[in-house]
Amino acid sequence: MSTTRRKFTREFKLSAVKRLQSGFPVGRVARELEVNPGQLHTWRRQFKERPNSAFSGEGRRRQEETIVAELERKIGQQAVEIDFLRGCLRQIEELRKSQAEIPTPPSAGKSTKNGKGRAR
């Protein structure tokens, strides 16, 4: 049974190291990312030694990671759209509220089909 070695992108490794730096336990991050905890320790050490040039290789993404990245981009775009629409809705509500506060002049009465005013 031969399996090919997985190659990870720089972004994937940096994301893993950032999670470790933010206080997540190594075991939890390893399970969630499906990598060996020892690999996480190696990546953290490499990043600590040379943060600007760590993980210079290209790597390749797994199909699931590509799908997840695409979905995260879509979620981000939708969040921006929702914020924009909420702002528009807030402006419309404020405009309606301000228009409701303006007194309207009393009506002269409804007109009828024949063009004559209402008889009083």
C-alpha positions as CSV (number, residue, x, y, z in Angstrom):
1,M,0.0,0.0,0.0
2,S,1.9,3.1,-1.2
3,T,0.6,6.5,-0.4
4,T,1.9,9.8,-1.7
5,R,3.3,12.3,0.7
6,R,1.0,15.3,1.3
7,K,2.5,18.7,0.5
8,F,1.1,21.7,2.3
9,T,0.9,25.2,1.1
10,R,2.6,28.1,2.9
11,E,-0.8,29.6,3.8
12,F,-1.8,26.3,5.4
13,K,1.3,26.1,7.5
14,L,1.1,29.7,8.5
15,S,-2.6,29.2,9.5
16,A,-1.6,26.2,11.6
17,V,1.2,28.1,13.3
18,K,-1.0,31.1,14.0
19,R,-3.6,28.9,15.6
20,L,-0.9,27.4,17.9
21,Q,0.3,30.9,18.7
22,S,-3.2,32.0,19.7
23,G,-3.3,29.3,22.3
24,F,-5.0,26.3,20.7
25,P,-3.6,23.0,22.0
26,V,-1.3,21.1,19.5
27,G,-3.5,18.0,19.7
28,R,-6.7,19.8,18.8
29,V,-5.1,21.7,15.9
30,A,-3.5,18.4,14.6
31,R,-6.9,16.6,14.7
32,E,-8.7,19.5,13.0
33,L,-6.1,19.9,10.3
34,E,-5.4,16.1,10.0
35,V,-1.7,16.4,10.5
36,N,0.8,14.8,12.8
37,P,1.4,16.8,16.0
38,G,5.1,16.5,15.5
39,Q,4.7,18.2,12.1
40,L,3.1,21.1,13.9
41,H,6.0,21.4,16.3
42,T,8.4,21.4,13.3
43,W,6.4,24.1,11.6
44,R,6.2,26.2,14.7
45,R,10.0,25.9,15.2
46,Q,10.7,26.8,11.6
47,F,8.5,29.8,11.8
48,K,10.1,30.9,15.1
49,E,13.6,30.6,13.6
50,R,12.9,32.6,10.4
51,P,9.4,34.1,10.3
52,N,9.8,35.9,7.0
53,S,11.3,33.1,4.9
54,A,9.7,30.0,6.6
55,F,7.7,27.7,4.3
56,S,9.1,28.9,1.0
57,G,8.0,25.8,-0.9
58,E,5.0,25.8,-3.2
59,G,3.1,22.8,-1.7
60,R,-0.2,21.6,-3.1
61,R,-3.7,21.8,-1.7
62,R,-5.9,18.9,-1.1
63,Q,-9.3,19.1,-2.8
64,E,-11.1,19.6,0.4
65,E,-8.9,22.5,1.4
66,T,-9.5,24.1,-2.0
67,I,-13.3,23.7,-1.6
68,V,-13.1,25.1,2.0
69,A,-11.1,28.1,0.9
70,E,-13.6,28.8,-1.9
71,L,-16.5,28.6,0.5
72,E,-14.7,30.9,3.0
73,R,-14.2,33.4,0.2
74,K,-17.9,33.2,-0.6
75,I,-18.9,33.6,3.0
76,G,-16.7,36.7,3.3
77,Q,-18.2,38.2,0.2
78,Q,-21.7,37.5,1.5
79,A,-20.9,39.1,4.9
80,V,-19.8,42.3,3.0
81,E,-23.0,42.3,1.0
82,I,-25.1,41.8,4.2
83,D,-23.4,44.6,5.9
84,F,-24.0,46.9,2.9
85,L,-27.6,45.9,2.7
86,R,-28.1,46.5,6.4
87,G,-26.7,50.0,6.0
88,C,-29.1,50.7,3.1
89,L,-32.0,49.4,5.1
90,R,-31.0,51.5,8.1
91,Q,-30.9,54.6,5.9
92,I,-34.3,53.8,4.4
93,E,-35.8,53.3,7.8
94,E,-34.4,56.7,9.0
95,L,-35.7,58.4,5.9
96,R,-39.2,56.9,6.5
97,K,-39.1,57.9,10.1
98,S,-38.1,61.5,9.2
99,Q,-40.8,61.7,6.6
100,A,-43.4,60.4,9.1
101,E,-42.5,63.2,11.5
102,I,-43.1,66.0,8.9
103,P,-46.7,67.1,9.2
104,T,-48.6,66.8,6.0
105,P,-51.1,69.5,5.0
106,P,-54.8,68.6,5.4
107,S,-56.4,67.3,2.3
108,A,-59.0,69.3,0.4
109,G,-61.1,66.2,0.0
110,K,-61.2,63.4,-2.5
111,S,-62.2,64.1,-6.1
112,T,-64.8,62.0,-7.9
113,K,-64.7,60.6,-11.4
114,N,-66.6,63.4,-12.9
115,G,-64.1,65.9,-11.7
116,K,-66.4,67.6,-9.3
117,G,-65.5,67.9,-5.6
118,R,-67.3,66.1,-2.9
119,A,-70.6,67.7,-2.0
120,R,-70.7,69.2,1.5
